[in-house]
Amino acid sequence: MPTLETTVNGIKFPNPFTIASGPPGTNARVICRAYAEGWGAASAKTVCLDASKIINVAPRYGRLKDSNNEPYGWENIELISTMPLEQWVDEFKLIKDRFPDRVLIASIMEEFNKDAWFEIIQRCEAAGVDMFECNFSCPHGLPERKMGSAMGEDPEILSEVCSWVRAATDKPVWAKMTPNITRIEDPSRACLAAGIDGISAINTIRSVIGVDLETLRPMPTVEGYTTPGGYSCKAIKPIALRMNMEIATLIRNEFKGRSLSGIGGIETGEDAAEFILLGADTVQVCTGVMKHGYKIVQAMTEQLLAFMDRHGFETIEEFKGKALPYFTTHADLVDRQAAAKAKKAAAKANRESGITADEQWDGDDFVKQSDELVG
Ligand SMILES: Cc1cc2nc3c(=O)[nH]c(=O)nc-3n(C[C@H](O)[C@H](O)[C@H](O)COP(=O)(O)O)c2cc1C
């Protein structure tokens, strides 16, 4: 019988399914609900020292839907937690009292100020959280104050902030990456080189969800105006998978033993399996919970276990990164295909059906000949 239990950065996760920082982790009540439904871990909504500066607007979401009316793309212009840190400290304690066996991650964000990072870490640590996730990635609102993705886009600043964070705590720390850069390896390397235990990726992709063709205003429209937001949900999964592959490759090559938490459009156990096959240790879900509710974890668990059973995998570790060796350059694909074709042609030297030149296509054998060319 396969198990989903996994140990990451020395911490035991009952399963890899983690609530991603966002509305599904906004307070103790909802985090406890998530654990009760079966989530193994939760990254709480990002906290900072002074929540009075965090002021949200409404509406702050925009969605794209498919022909079945199901959202596949979701933009938000929501900020980090509006709940004061003093209250979060009480809520962290309450959560750990009720669910000591689940992993509680404090998602933290501060300005470029060493004392501020030390203080927020010490206060959350005293409240009993198991580990930290540094939000270097919120793409809207906070960058105006040089926070969030303003830091995540700059490897030099990341190096410095991560060295403060490393000095401030012995608990595991993940750095949450923004996808709004060209090479995800650069900020990831800066954080890992500064001693951070793992990378979480990705946060939302900077976006404009659309323009209202009646009012001619961009959306979501607040008093006639908007600001670019962050895109999430199913539509971002291919981009998240690509970035996970790149970070996992970096970890394999330069930072063995560090971890990766995959995020972006995950809604099923099969989605989770794909991220793990590309090197993730755990997976996080935000928009999927906003669409389907906390119970989604039960189907995800069954689907992931069924996938493991089908392939004979007993543990997550057994298939983590298994698809990674199969990325190469386009030139290598061309060489491999040429070599395979030559081999095939040689093997079928005595048969006329091995098509290598257009003159060999035959009207009668056309379907068979087509089938033989399928990879
Ligand atoms: C409404 C909303 C609010 C979010 N707030 C936060 C946040 O406070 N901190 C953070 O690190 N990520 C935040 N995120 C980003 C998510 O944690 C996640 O990285 C992103 O949405 C991609 O995953 P998904 O497709 O499963 O939603 C938020 C996402 C949404 C949709």
The ligand as a MOL file (V3000), in Angstrom:
LIG
                    3D

  0  0  0     0  0            999 V3000
M  V30 BEGIN CTAB
M  V30 COUNTS 31 33 0 0 0
M  V30 BEGIN ATOM
M  V30 1 C -6.8180 35.7120 -4.2090 0
M  V30 2 C -5.3790 35.2820 -4.0470 0
M  V30 3 C -4.6290 35.7680 -2.9860 0
M  V30 4 C -3.2920 35.3680 -2.8240 0
M  V30 5 N -2.5720 35.8320 -1.7590 0
M  V30 6 C -1.3010 35.3900 -1.5600 0
M  V30 7 C -0.5640 35.7710 -0.4110 0
M  V30 8 O -1.0370 36.4810 0.4720 0
M  V30 9 N 0.7170 35.3150 -0.2980 0
M  V30 10 C 1.2950 34.5040 -1.2300 0
M  V30 11 O 2.4600 34.0950 -1.0640 0
M  V30 12 N 0.5970 34.1050 -2.3150 0
M  V30 13 C -0.6660 34.5300 -2.5050 0
M  V30 14 N -1.3690 34.0910 -3.5970 0
M  V30 15 C -0.7140 33.2180 -4.6000 0
M  V30 16 C -1.0090 31.7390 -4.3680 0
M  V30 17 O -0.5030 31.2820 -3.1320 0
M  V30 18 C -0.4110 30.8750 -5.5000 0
M  V30 19 O 1.0020 31.0470 -5.5180 0
M  V30 20 C -0.9580 31.2250 -6.8870 0
M  V30 21 O -2.3060 31.5980 -6.8190 0
M  V30 22 C -0.8160 30.0590 -7.8720 0
M  V30 23 O -1.4260 28.8860 -7.4010 0
M  V30 24 P -2.9530 28.4470 -7.7650 0
M  V30 25 O -3.0550 28.3750 -9.2630 0
M  V30 26 O -3.1400 27.1330 -7.0690 0
M  V30 27 O -3.8350 29.5040 -7.2010 0
M  V30 28 C -2.7170 34.4780 -3.7580 0
M  V30 29 C -3.4830 33.9750 -4.8100 0
M  V30 30 C -4.8090 34.3550 -4.9610 0
M  V30 31 C -5.6160 33.7770 -6.1020 0
M  V30 END ATOM
M  V30 BEGIN BOND
M  V30 1 1 1 2
M  V30 2 1 2 3
M  V30 3 2 2 30
M  V30 4 2 3 4
M  V30 5 1 4 5
M  V30 6 1 4 28
M  V30 7 2 5 6
M  V30 8 1 6 7
M  V30 9 1 6 13
M  V30 10 2 7 8
M  V30 11 1 7 9
M  V30 12 1 9 10
M  V30 13 2 10 11
M  V30 14 1 10 12
M  V30 15 2 12 13
M  V30 16 1 13 14
M  V30 17 1 14 15
M  V30 18 1 14 28
M  V30 19 1 15 16
M  V30 20 1 16 17
M  V30 21 1 16 18
M  V30 22 1 18 19
M  V30 23 1 18 20
M  V30 24 1 20 21
M  V30 25 1 20 22
M  V30 26 1 22 23
M  V30 27 1 23 24
M  V30 28 2 24 25
M  V30 29 1 24 26
M  V30 30 1 24 27
M  V30 31 2 28 29
M  V30 32 1 29 30
M  V30 33 1 30 31
M  V30 END BOND
M  V30 END CTAB
M  END
